[in-house]
Structures are given as structure tokens and as C-alpha cells.
Amino acid sequence: RVIGLVNCNWDFAAPVRIGDTVHATVEVVELRTSSRPGREVATYRFEVANQRGEPVQSGRLIVVLRAG
């Protein structure tokens, strides 16, 4: 349902090495109606951790969705 990318911010806190196991958590932090009919704007927060639970990446993604 994603029809457009508005903004992407991504931070790399630590390296991910060959053999690492990573786990990602994705959360919808905001969902609002767009000014254009039939569309919504969603903000997602991503957190990626390695096998030791250490944060290695984090980011925020804002996209336009087809409302439905």
C-alpha cells in the first residue's frame, strides 16, 4: 500500500559483522489522513539490535499510503 516515500532518516550506531544475528523492531508512531483524498501519511520507527541486544541501527521512515 505504500505509494510514496516522504522522508528517511537512518543512524548507524555500530557495525554489523558477518555471522551476526540482527533483530528489527518496527513501530507505527503516527498515522494521519493526507490532504489528498484516499491517502494517508504514516511514520514508522525502526530499531535494529545484534545478538547481544546492542543497538546497531535506528531510523524513522515517513511514507504515503493508499487509504483503505
NUKOL-309571 format. One line per 2 residues: number of its first residue (from 1); their letters; for each residue x, y, z of C-alpha. Coordinates in steps of 0.02 Angstrom, whole numbers, plus 32768, in hexadecimal, padded with zeros to 4 digits. Layout:
<rs>
NUM = A = X/Y/Z; ...
</rs>
This chain:
<rs>
1 = RV = 8000/8000/8000; 8096/8075/8005
3 = IG = 808C/80EC/7F71; 8112/816A/7F9D
5 = LV = 81A8/818E/800C; 81A6/8235/8066
7 = NC = 823E/822A/80D8; 82BD/81AC/8116
9 = NW = 8337/81CA/81A6; 83AC/813D/81D6
11 = DF = 8436/8134/8259; 84BF/80B0/8260
13 = AA = 84F9/809E/8314; 8569/8005/8302
15 = PV = 85A6/7F8E/827B; 8549/7EF1/8249
17 = RI = 85C6/7E68/8227; 85BC/7DC7/81C4
19 = GD = 8571/7D43/8236; 850E/7DC0/829F
21 = TV = 8456/7DA1/82BC; 83EC/7E3E/82B5
23 = HA = 833D/7E5D/82F4; 82D1/7EEE/82B9
25 = TV = 8241/7F42/8312; 81CA/7FAC/82AC
27 = EV = 8147/801D/82FB; 80C4/808D/82AB
29 = VE = 80D7/812E/830D; 805C/8198/82AA
31 = LR = 7FD4/817D/8229; 7F75/8213/81E7
33 = TS = 7F02/823D/8157; 7F56/8297/80C7
35 = SR = 7F13/8335/8079; 7EFC/82CE/7FDA
37 = PG = 7E62/825E/7FD8; 7E82/81A3/7FE8
39 = RE = 7F2E/81B6/8035; 7F7B/81AE/80E1
41 = VA = 8026/81DC/8125; 807B/815F/8198
43 = TY = 8117/8172/8203; 8175/80D4/8231
45 = RF = 8201/80C2/82B1; 8282/8039/8296
47 = EV = 82FE/7FF4/8314; 837D/7F6D/82E7
49 = AN = 83E1/7F0F/836B; 8467/7E89/835F
51 = QR = 8468/7DE0/83B7; 84A6/7E32/8458
53 = GE = 8414/7EAC/845A; 8486/7F3E/842D
55 = PV = 8436/7FC1/83BC; 848D/7FC6/8313
57 = QS = 8413/802C/82AA; 8379/8098/82C2
59 = GR = 830F/80FF/8251; 826F/8156/8226
61 = LI = 8210/8143/8183; 817E/81AF/8148
63 = VV = 8117/816B/80B8; 8076/818F/805A
65 = LR = 7FFB/80FE/805D; 7F62/80D6/7FF7
67 = AG = 7ED2/80E6/8074; 7E6A/804C/8081
</rs>
